[in-house]
Amino acid sequence: MLYASAVASALSGAPSTAYAMATTRSRTATTDYVRDATTRIGVLMPPFRPGFARGAAAHVVISALAGEALGRALPRRHSVGWGAVAGLLMGVVNVGVIGRRIPAIAELPLAPQLADNVAFGMIFALVADHSRSHRI
């Protein structure tokens, strides 16, 4: 499940990156948006202030925990659909409820962040299913 978590973690930022590209129409501004979002979640790691390295570490930890939960909870049938639902639910709790109470995170646009969570759940399920079906 660690591999599926890593792949999902690496690719699931695509929706918010596409949002940034569509709204800024600038590669530099899009890069700044992605860096800023990562920096903001640094508030979740000691010493609890924004920082890119802390944000990247927080993202890895959150992704590993989410992947572990999905690996245990997702059914084998229709796992991608269930992964999308689970990702949305995790996003609503993590970004929509908890994150709205943390100013650095609350300033991020909600819909693209939720879309990233949905993408995480779907990608995780696809990779986990593929890994299971190709074991020797």
C-alpha positions in Angstrom: 0.0 0.0 0.0 3.0 2.3 0.5 3.6 2.3 -3.3 0.0 3.2 -4.0 0.2 6.0 -1.4 3.4 7.4 -2.9 2.0 7.4 -6.5 -1.3 8.9 -5.3 0.5 11.5 -3.3 2.7 12.5 -6.3 -0.2 12.7 -8.8 -3.2 13.9 -6.8 -2.2 17.5 -6.9 -3.2 17.6 -10.5 -6.7 19.1 -10.0 -5.5 22.1 -7.9 -2.5 22.6 -10.3 -4.9 22.6 -13.3 -7.1 25.1 -11.4 -4.1 27.4 -10.7 -3.1 27.2 -14.4 -6.6 28.0 -15.5 -7.1 30.9 -13.2 -3.6 32.4 -13.4 -2.7 31.5 -17.0 0.9 31.7 -16.0 3.4 28.9 -15.5 5.2 31.0 -12.9 2.1 31.8 -11.0 1.0 28.2 -11.1 4.4 27.1 -9.7 4.0 29.8 -7.0 0.5 28.5 -6.1 1.8 24.9 -5.7 4.7 26.0 -3.6 2.5 28.3 -1.5 -0.1 25.5 -0.9 2.7 23.1 0.2 4.3 25.8 2.4 0.9 26.5 4.1 0.4 22.9 5.3 3.7 23.2 7.1 1.7 24.6 9.9 0.7 21.0 10.7 4.3 20.1 11.7 6.4 21.4 14.6 7.1 24.3 15.1 3.7 24.8 13.6 4.4 27.6 11.2 4.4 27.6 7.4 7.4 26.1 5.7 8.0 24.3 2.4 10.0 21.4 3.9 7.5 21.0 6.7 4.7 21.2 4.3 6.2 18.5 2.1 6.8 16.3 5.2 3.2 16.9 6.3 2.0 15.9 2.9 4.0 12.6 3.0 2.7 11.7 6.5 -0.9 12.6 5.6 -0.7 10.6 2.4 0.8 7.6 4.1 -1.9 7.6 6.8 -4.7 8.1 4.2 -3.3 5.3 2.1 -3.2 3.0 5.1 -6.8 3.8 5.9 -7.9 3.3 2.2 -5.9 0.1 1.9 -7.8 -1.3 4.8 -11.2 0.1 4.0 -11.7 0.0 0.3 -13.6 -2.9 -1.1 -12.1 -4.8 -4.1 -15.2 -4.2 -6.2 -15.7 -0.7 -7.6 -12.7 0.4 -5.6 -12.0 3.4 -7.8 -15.5 4.8 -7.2 -15.3 4.1 -3.5 -11.8 5.6 -3.5 -13.3 8.8 -5.0 -16.0 8.9 -2.3 -13.5 8.1 0.5 -11.1 10.8 -0.9 -14.0 13.4 -0.9 -14.9 12.5 2.7 -11.3 12.7 3.8 -11.1 16.1 2.1 -14.3 17.4 3.7 -12.9 16.5 7.1 -9.3 17.5 6.6 -9.6 20.5 4.5 -13.3 21.5 4.9 -13.6 21.1 8.6 -10.2 21.0 10.3 -8.4 23.2 7.6 -11.0 25.9 7.8 -10.0 26.5 11.4 -6.3 27.0 10.5 -5.9 30.4 8.8 -2.9 29.4 6.6 -5.0 26.5 5.2 -8.4 28.2 5.2 -7.0 30.7 2.7 -6.6 28.0 0.0 -9.6 27.6 -2.4 -11.7 24.7 -1.1 -12.9 23.1 -4.3 -9.5 22.4 -5.9 -8.3 21.0 -2.5 -11.3 18.7 -2.4 -10.7 17.6 -6.0 -7.1 16.7 -5.0 -8.4 14.5 -2.3 -10.9 12.8 -4.7 -8.0 12.3 -7.1 -5.9 10.8 -4.3 -8.6 8.2 -3.5 -9.1 7.3 -7.1 -5.4 7.0 -7.9 -4.7 5.1 -4.8 -7.4 2.6 -5.7 -6.2 2.2 -9.3 -2.6 1.6 -8.2 -3.5 -0.7 -5.3 -5.8 -2.8 -7.6 -3.1 -3.0 -10.3 -0.5 -4.0 -7.7 -2.7 -6.7 -6.2 -3.5 -8.2 -9.7 0.2 -8.3 -10.7 1.7 -10.0 -7.7 3.6 -13.1 -8.2 
